[in-house]
Amino acid sequence: MSHTSNSRILVTGATGANGTELIKLFAAQGIAVKAMVRDPKRATALELPGVELIQADFDAPETLPVALEGVEKAFLLSNSSENAEEQQLAFVEAAKQSGVAHIVKLSQLGAESNSPNRFLRYHAAVEEALRASGIAYTFLRPNLFMQGLLNFIPTISAQNAFYAPAGEGHISVVDIRDIADVAFASLTQPGHEGKIYDLTGPEALTHAEMAAQLSQAVGRDIAFFDVPPQAMRQSLLEFGFPEWQADGLLEEYAEWSQDKAAQIAPDIREVTGRDARTFASFARDYVGQFK
Ligand SMILES: NC(=O)c1ccc[n+]([C@@H]2O[C@H](COP(=O)([O-])OP(=O)(O)OC[C@H]3O[C@@H](n4cnc5c(N)ncnc54)[C@H](OP(=O)(O)O)[C@@H]3O)[C@@H](O)[C@H]2O)c1
């Protein structure tokens, strides 16, 4: 059962990885929030004190005004599908019509309209639309999520190994709990309007270094193997990934393997007042899932 609130804060993508962490912060701090979900039956993890579930769908823009009624601040996130740009532009338009004052958008490190990576291009297009909308914005630009490693649990469990075309690229991977902390601050405290936050971990690691730290945390050897991009593409497609998304991921790995996402930014510390979580702390905290 969800609770009705008079909250003026709306979180989209609430059932997802980042959204769930963010909603948990609101509940823990006793601040009421609206969680936009497509299907409340699949949102039982969000049934927390002060959390009101609102049903709406980016693909059905006519459902958005009800979700946005009375909302002053919104967190905008959808998964990176071929429709993401259209979905997020529809949300920005509906938010403008509803008089939303401030949108905190989950973007990505390096978002740029001329990027070789399609995900970074769509994020840049949405950022651009938000700037033009007159709505105050905060752009959160995280690097690769540490929690992305959870996607490799099937081969880690079966073979003590994971595979990706990441080469020896160093990546300043970030913990989504830090992203949620910055999103929470941006939505609940003044002074984040017009800001762009690059969200990275405190160190840039290769996949082999992540495997070594994971091995130490779980107490058994877990190996990383670099694979050719086409082999990765094949497994992603077999796993059911749409082509657009699989190709986008390969574009990301091509950048990451060349140290293009190795920069370390101070923004998490500047917003939260403490250091970004290390990969070692992520590995320790999620050890149960890798065992
Ligand atoms: N993975 C990375 O390492 C990484 C790094 C930097 C930036 N990013 C960015 O992070 C974002 C993904 O974040 P995440 O991993 O937290 O997402 P996620 O776990 O994939 O969750 C996506 C959320 O979007 C919702 N959604 C999907 N389609 C919808 C629709 N038509 N209407 C309403 N809601 C819809 C989903 O709801 P349902 O439960 O209804 O499906 C879910 O709550 C992407 O924009 C990506 O570019 C990712």
Ligand as a Chemical Component Dictionary entry (heavy atoms), coordinates in Angstrom:
data_LIG
# 
_chem_comp.id                   LIG 
_chem_comp.type                 NON-POLYMER 
_chem_comp.pdbx_formal_charge   0 
_chem_comp.three_letter_code    LIG 
# 
loop_
_chem_comp_atom.comp_id 
_chem_comp_atom.atom_id 
_chem_comp_atom.alt_atom_id 
_chem_comp_atom.type_symbol 
_chem_comp_atom.charge 
_chem_comp_atom.model_Cartn_x 
_chem_comp_atom.model_Cartn_y 
_chem_comp_atom.model_Cartn_z 
_chem_comp_atom.pdbx_ordinal 
LIG N1  N1  N 0  24.694 1.841  -16.316 1  
LIG C1  C1  C 0  25.643 2.744  -16.126 2  
LIG O1  O1  O 0  26.768 2.438  -15.742 3  
LIG C2  C2  C 0  25.319 4.204  -16.367 4  
LIG C3  C3  C 0  26.320 5.165  -16.202 5  
LIG C4  C4  C 0  25.986 6.527  -16.367 6  
LIG C5  C5  C 0  24.681 6.901  -16.678 7  
LIG N2  N2  N 1  23.743 5.919  -16.851 8  
LIG C6  C6  C 0  22.361 6.311  -17.145 9  
LIG O2  O2  O 0  21.538 5.853  -16.081 10 
LIG C7  C7  C 0  20.214 5.664  -16.582 11 
LIG C8  C8  C 0  19.720 4.331  -16.089 12 
LIG O3  O3  O 0  19.676 4.357  -14.678 13 
LIG P1  P1  P 0  19.283 3.049  -13.841 14 
LIG O4  O4  O 0  20.331 1.993  -14.084 15 
LIG O5  O5  O -1 19.009 3.460  -12.458 16 
LIG O6  O6  O 0  17.970 2.614  -14.586 17 
LIG P2  P2  P 0  17.172 1.238  -14.551 18 
LIG O7  O7  O 0  17.545 0.470  -13.312 19 
LIG O8  O8  O 0  17.315 0.585  -15.876 20 
LIG O9  O9  O 0  15.690 1.749  -14.373 21 
LIG C9  C9  C 0  14.994 2.393  -15.398 22 
LIG C10 C10 C 0  13.733 2.980  -14.812 23 
LIG O10 O10 O 0  13.013 3.654  -15.878 24 
LIG C11 C11 C 0  11.660 3.251  -15.789 25 
LIG N3  N3  N 0  11.019 3.307  -17.094 26 
LIG C12 C12 C 0  11.392 2.654  -18.226 27 
LIG N4  N4  N 0  10.526 2.926  -19.226 28 
LIG C13 C13 C 0  9.578  3.745  -18.705 29 
LIG C14 C14 C 0  8.418  4.344  -19.225 30 
LIG N5  N5  N 0  8.035  4.137  -20.499 31 
LIG N6  N6  N 0  7.676  5.139  -18.421 32 
LIG C15 C15 C 0  8.039  5.336  -17.124 33 
LIG N7  N7  N 0  9.136  4.781  -16.562 34 
LIG C16 C16 C 0  9.878  3.990  -17.342 35 
LIG C17 C17 C 0  11.706 1.836  -15.277 36 
LIG O11 O11 O 0  10.451 1.496  -14.751 37 
LIG P3  P3  P 0  9.766  0.033  -14.868 38 
LIG O12 O12 O 0  10.014 -0.619 -13.548 39 
LIG O13 O13 O 0  8.354  0.319  -15.120 40 
LIG O14 O14 O 0  10.442 -0.686 -16.010 41 
LIG C18 C18 C 0  12.789 1.952  -14.214 42 
LIG O15 O15 O 0  12.265 2.468  -13.020 43 
LIG C19 C19 C 0  20.308 5.774  -18.100 44 
LIG O16 O16 O 0  19.840 7.035  -18.487 45 
LIG C20 C20 C 0  21.792 5.656  -18.382 46 
LIG O17 O17 O 0  22.183 6.344  -19.546 47 
LIG C21 C21 C 0  24.022 4.599  -16.700 48 
# 
loop_
_chem_comp_bond.comp_id 
_chem_comp_bond.atom_id_1 
_chem_comp_bond.atom_id_2 
_chem_comp_bond.value_order 
_chem_comp_bond.pdbx_ordinal 
LIG N1  C1  SING 1  
LIG C1  O1  DOUB 2  
LIG C1  C2  SING 3  
LIG C2  C3  SING 4  
LIG C2  C21 DOUB 5  
LIG C3  C4  DOUB 6  
LIG C4  C5  SING 7  
LIG C5  N2  DOUB 8  
LIG N2  C6  SING 9  
LIG N2  C21 SING 10 
LIG C6  O2  SING 11 
LIG C6  C20 SING 12 
LIG O2  C7  SING 13 
LIG C7  C8  SING 14 
LIG C7  C19 SING 15 
LIG C8  O3  SING 16 
LIG O3  P1  SING 17 
LIG P1  O4  DOUB 18 
LIG P1  O5  SING 19 
LIG P1  O6  SING 20 
LIG O6  P2  SING 21 
LIG P2  O7  DOUB 22 
LIG P2  O8  SING 23 
LIG P2  O9  SING 24 
LIG O9  C9  SING 25 
LIG C9  C10 SING 26 
LIG C10 O10 SING 27 
LIG C10 C18 SING 28 
LIG O10 C11 SING 29 
LIG C11 N3  SING 30 
LIG C11 C17 SING 31 
LIG N3  C12 SING 32 
LIG N3  C16 SING 33 
LIG C12 N4  DOUB 34 
LIG N4  C13 SING 35 
LIG C13 C14 SING 36 
LIG C13 C16 DOUB 37 
LIG C14 N5  SING 38 
LIG C14 N6  DOUB 39 
LIG N6  C15 SING 40 
LIG C15 N7  DOUB 41 
LIG N7  C16 SING 42 
LIG C17 O11 SING 43 
LIG C17 C18 SING 44 
LIG O11 P3  SING 45 
LIG P3  O12 DOUB 46 
LIG P3  O13 SING 47 
LIG P3  O14 SING 48 
LIG C18 O15 SING 49 
LIG C19 O16 SING 50 
LIG C19 C20 SING 51 
LIG C20 O17 SING 52 
# 
